[in-house]
Amino acid sequence: MIKLEEEGFFFIIYGKKMQRRPQLELRFPSIKATPYLVLRGKKAARIFNIISQLLSTYKLKERVWQEGENSIIQVPMVSGLCITVYVILTYTTNSEERYIDVLEQMIQGEFPLIRRFVDFINLALELSDHVKQRGNSGSKRQLVSPNALRVVSKVMRLILHSLDGSTVSDKRRDGFKGIQGGLAS
């Protein structure tokens, strides 16, 4: 179980791995830990650039170094948990930029639901364990299965969109109103 108050550090590892494609790993509480999640391809590059720029802006990089072809950034655990929430939130979208303000609010301590959203990190772990118990071994290269990340990402975005009034689409919203009021017209 991961807690907001947990001690240790968080590591963002970015480099070129399989077939020279960009790869981003999030690891905690140590650099030797199994990655919580791994992103590959263009998405990994986009997310790394967003995270790196924001960490530089707020001077949250504890240590930065190169290890072979990998760039490694060490940040405090709380900042790392905010980054993990952001990566899960954007896991199923190609509009990562749309949620930069959410990441920024979390890092600044101004996001009102941060404790609940950190719970989604644990939910993804538990869903992954459930999938493994059903016979699907899941990924051995990361703690959280891609299926669990997809589910949790969609739920998080649905909550955010519902709170800011921009739910899925007007057509679907109107359909929900009809069902809530009894028979759909």
N, C-alpha and C positions, 0 to 999 in steps of 0.2 A: 504494500500500500504506500503510495507516494503522498507526502504531506507538504503543504506550503511552507512549513517551518523546518523541513528537513535540511540537515547540514550537508556540506560537501560542495562540489563544483559541478558545473554542467559544461559539456564539451560539444562544440560544433565542428565537425570534421568535413572538409570539402576538398575534393580532388577528382581526378579522372581515374576510373576503375575499369570495369568491364567494357571492352571494345572502345576504349578512350572516351566513354560517355561521362559527363559530369555526375558526381554522386555526392549526396549530402547525408550525413549521419548525425543523429542527436543521441548523445550518451550521457548518462549520469548514474550514480554519483562519482564515478571515476572514469578515466580515459580507457581503461581496460574492460569496462562493462560491455555487455552485449548491447548493441544499439537498440534504443527504444523503437526507432523507426529509421528507414532508409528511403530516400528519394533519389530517382535517377533521371537523367536527361535534362531537357530544357527547363522543366519545372524546378529541378534541383538548383540550377544556375540562377533562375529568377528569385527563388526564395532566399538563397544565400546572399545575393546582392541586397535584397531588401533588409534582411536581418543585419548584415554587416554594416550597412549605412546607418541604420537606427542605433545599433550598439555604439558606433563611433560618435554619432550626434550626442548621445547621452553619456558618453565616456564610461561604458559598462564593461569594456573588455579588460579582464584581469590580466590576461597574458595572451599573446599571439605568437605563434611560431610555425615553421615549416618542418615537416617530417617527410622526406622524399618528395612526392608530388602532392602531398596533402597540406592544406592550410588548416591550422587548428586554432580555434578561439576558445578560451576558457572564460566563463562568466559565472557570477554568483548563482547559486541554485534557484533563488526566487526569479531572477531574470530568465533563467533557462526554462523554468516551468511556464512562464508567460510565452516564451518562444515556442515551446511544445504545443501549447494551446493554440497559438496562431497557425502552426503548421498543420495541426489536425483540422482546424476550422477551414483552411484553404485546400485541404487534401483533394477534394472532389471538384475544384473549380480552377479555371485558368485565369481568373480575375483576382489574383492575389493582392493587387494594388488597392482593390476596393476595401480591403480589411486592414490596411496599414494603420488607420486611425484607431482600430480596436487594439492592435498590438501596442501602439504608442500609449493609449490610455491605461492598458494593463501595466506597462513598465513604469509609468508615472504614478501608479496607485490610484488612478481615477476611474477605473472601470468598476461599476457597482457589483457586477456578478462574478468577480474574479475567483472567489472561493468555490462557487458552484461550477465554474468552467474548468478549474483545476480538477474537480471531481471527474470530468470527462476523460482525463488522462487515465485514471484508474478504471473507469467504465470500459475503455478500449482494451485495457489489459484483461479485465474479467471476461469480456466478450471473446477475446482471443483464446482464453483458457477454455471457455465453453465450447468453442469450435474444435479445439484439440481433443476434448473429452468425447466429442461425437465421432471421433475417428479420423478427422482431418488433422494431420500433424501440424499444419500451418507453416510459417516460415521459421527456419532455423537461424536465419541471418539477422533477425530482428525480433524484439519481444512481442510486438503487436502485429497481428495479421492485417494484411491489406483490406480484407473484408470488414473487419471490426473498425478500421479507420474510416472506411467509406460510410458505414452506418452512423458512426458518431459524428463525423463531419457534417453530414446532411442534417442531423438533429440539431447540432449547434447553430448552423446557418438558419434553420427554420426558426429557432428561438430568437436569434438576432433580428431577422427580418420581421417577425411578428411584433417584436418590441418597438421597432422603428416605423411600423405601419406599412412596410413594403412587402407584404406577404407574396406568395408565389405568383399569382396573377389575378387580375380582377375577375376573370371568368371563373376560376376555381373558387375565389373568395365568395362570389355571388352564389355559387353552387352550395357552399357550406352554409350560407345564410338560409337558403331554402330548406335544407335538411334540418337545421337547428329549429326552424319555426314549424316543423311538422313535415308535411308533404312538400316535396320539391315541385315548384310550379313550372 
